[in-house]
Amino acid sequence: MNQSIKLKRGESITYIVLWAVILLVPVFISNTDYGFNWSKVVHEWIRFLPFLIIFLVHNYFIFPRFFIPKKRILYFSITLVLVLLPAFFTDFIGEFFSQFAADSFDLTPRGNMPPVRNGMPPMGNRMPPFPDEMPMRPDQPAQQPFHRLIIDNALVSILVVGFNAAIKVTVIWQAEEQKSKELEKEKLQTELAFLKNQVSPHFFMNTLNNIHALIDINAEDAKESVIKLSKLMRYLLYDSEAGKTTLAKEIEFVKSYVDLMKLRFTSKVSIRMSFPEKVANITIPPMLFTSLLENAFKHGISYQKESFVDIVMRTDQNDLFFSVKNSKKEAGNGLNEVGGIGLENLKKRLDLIYPNRYLLEQKENKDTFEIHIKLPING
């Protein structure tokens, strides 16, 4: 299901639950020893009615027409009128509907009512009247002033509108965050596709040239190199399309990549690899380490002096560890200065796939550069 539809549905369910709770509270507290007091329930519902109307008007008319299009001055002006104007009439509306309900429906509580004598039940068993129906006693405080009622009604209206606006703003923010993540994911998928295409023309061209030269020297090695190249191409074209791959396939890809790179180098270049002997059934994003390998060979291998690339991968119960360490062609020439875009793209991918759950460290001196990655393997 689309994420925006889920958010809208969650918002509607929140409103339904809240108003259902508000409307059911009078029902739960109106069951007395004399029976169920429908008169009291209807009286409370009528008190809530103006605030429900305010909520509906704000939720379905004012907010979508004025706040979302960013007509903020008009929105706050209309909302202020919506909050204050009904405050003057809430009690009159309540009295009107209360009288209408009393005239139109029989709201007398049902149950074991005492016998009526001379038109009145005995005082000891009478239903207690509503507070506004009770006669004033000399020691009772005066009725709440009218201006106080207006203030109370306005405060309740502000709470209703404010709570509604807060939920809607939260839903909008979540939708925008989700949209931003989806756009970022699409961008990274595009970058991954670009990376796959970059692994790449130069690499394939150089590898094919090396294989061509190897045919006259060692035909068997040339055949083996062609097989490795075909496996690498198959991985790039098909296995990585799903966005997930197994650790075993990723290790096979790295080994094939490194073996083909070795065809270009002399004995002055030392390439060491270490991988887990037993590979667990782990799923990871494809081609996660390709940019690190490319940079290590591009900026770490020299044809004039001895150089090296060390690749290490290991796992434990919770994490996958991967590190690449390489020499430098020239002092001060590291991944920070050359090829840094690949590292930035890798960080973006890791931020999206493993937010706040991965570790990436890099170390550098005048002769070597190394980078270490720790990834969770349980989600």
Rosetta blueprint (number, residue, H / E / L):
1 M L
2 N L
3 Q H
4 S H
5 I H
6 K H
7 L H
8 K H
9 R H
10 G H
11 E H
12 S H
13 I H
14 T H
15 Y H
16 I H
17 V H
18 L H
19 W H
20 A H
21 V H
22 I H
23 L H
24 L H
25 V H
26 P H
27 V H
28 F H
29 I H
30 S L
31 N E
32 T E
33 D L
34 Y L
35 G E
36 F E
37 N L
38 W H
39 S H
40 K H
41 V H
42 V H
43 H H
44 E H
45 W H
46 I H
47 R H
48 F H
49 L H
50 P H
51 F H
52 L H
53 I H
54 I H
55 F H
56 L H
57 V H
58 H H
59 N H
60 Y H
61 F H
62 I H
63 F H
64 P H
65 R H
66 F H
67 F H
68 I L
69 P L
70 K L
71 K L
72 R H
73 I H
74 L H
75 Y H
76 F H
77 S H
78 I H
79 T H
80 L H
81 V H
82 L H
83 V H
84 L H
85 L H
86 P H
87 A H
88 F H
89 F H
90 T H
91 D H
92 F H
93 I H
94 G H
95 E H
96 F H
97 F H
98 S H
99 Q H
100 F H
101 A H
102 A H
103 D H
104 S H
105 F L
106 D L
107 L L
108 T L
109 P L
110 R E
111 G L
112 N L
113 M L
114 P L
115 P L
116 V L
117 R E
118 N L
119 G L
120 M E
121 P L
122 P L
123 M H
124 G H
125 N H
126 R L
127 M L
128 P L
129 P L
130 F L
131 P H
132 D H
133 E H
134 M L
135 P L
136 M L
137 R L
138 P L
139 D L
140 Q L
141 P L
142 A L
143 Q L
144 Q L
145 P L
146 F H
147 H H
148 R H
149 L H
150 I H
151 I H
152 D H
153 N H
154 A H
155 L H
156 V H
157 S H
158 I H
159 L H
160 V H
161 V H
162 G H
163 F H
164 N H
165 A H
166 A H
167 I H
168 K H
169 V H
170 T H
171 V H
172 I H
173 W H
174 Q H
175 A H
176 E H
177 E H
178 Q H
179 K H
180 S H
181 K H
182 E H
183 L H
184 E H
185 K H
186 E H
187 K H
188 L H
189 Q H
190 T H
191 E H
192 L H
193 A H
194 F H
195 L H
196 K H
197 N H
198 Q H
199 V L
200 S L
201 P H
202 H H
203 F H
204 F H
205 M H
206 N H
207 T H
208 L H
209 N H
210 N H
211 I H
212 H H
213 A H
214 L H
215 I H
216 D H
217 I H
218 N L
219 A H
220 E H
221 D H
222 A H
223 K H
224 E H
225 S H
226 V H
227 I H
228 K H
229 L H
230 S H
231 K H
232 L H
233 M H
234 R H
235 Y H
236 L H
237 L H
238 Y H
239 D H
240 S L
241 E L
242 A L
243 G L
244 K L
245 T E
246 T E
247 L H
248 A H
249 K H
250 E H
251 I H
252 E H
253 F H
254 V H
255 K H
256 S H
257 Y H
258 V H
259 D H
260 L H
261 M H
262 K H
263 L L
264 R L
265 F L
266 T L
267 S L
268 K L
269 V E
270 S E
271 I E
272 R E
273 M E
274 S E
275 F L
276 P L
277 E L
278 K L
279 V L
280 A L
281 N L
282 I L
283 T E
284 I E
285 P L
286 P L
287 M L
288 L L
289 F L
290 T H
291 S H
292 L H
293 L H
294 E H
295 N H
296 A H
297 F H
298 K H
299 H H
300 G H
301 I L
302 S L
303 Y L
304 Q L
305 K L
306 E L
307 S E
308 F E
309 V E
310 D E
311 I E
312 V E
313 M E
314 R E
315 T E
316 D L
317 Q L
318 N L
319 D E
320 L E
321 F E
322 F E
323 S E
324 V E
325 K E
326 N E
327 S E
328 K L
329 K L
330 E L
331 A L
332 G L
333 N L
334 G L
335 L L
336 N L
337 E L
338 V L
339 G L
340 G H
341 I H
342 G H
343 L H
344 E H
345 N H
346 L H
347 K H
348 K H
349 R H
350 L H
351 D H
352 L H
353 I H
354 Y L
355 P L
356 N L
357 R L
358 Y L
359 L E
360 L E
361 E E
362 Q E
363 K E
364 E E
365 N L
366 K L
367 D L
368 T E
369 F E
370 E E
371 I E
372 H E
373 I E
374 K E
375 L E
376 P E
377 I L
378 N L
379 G L
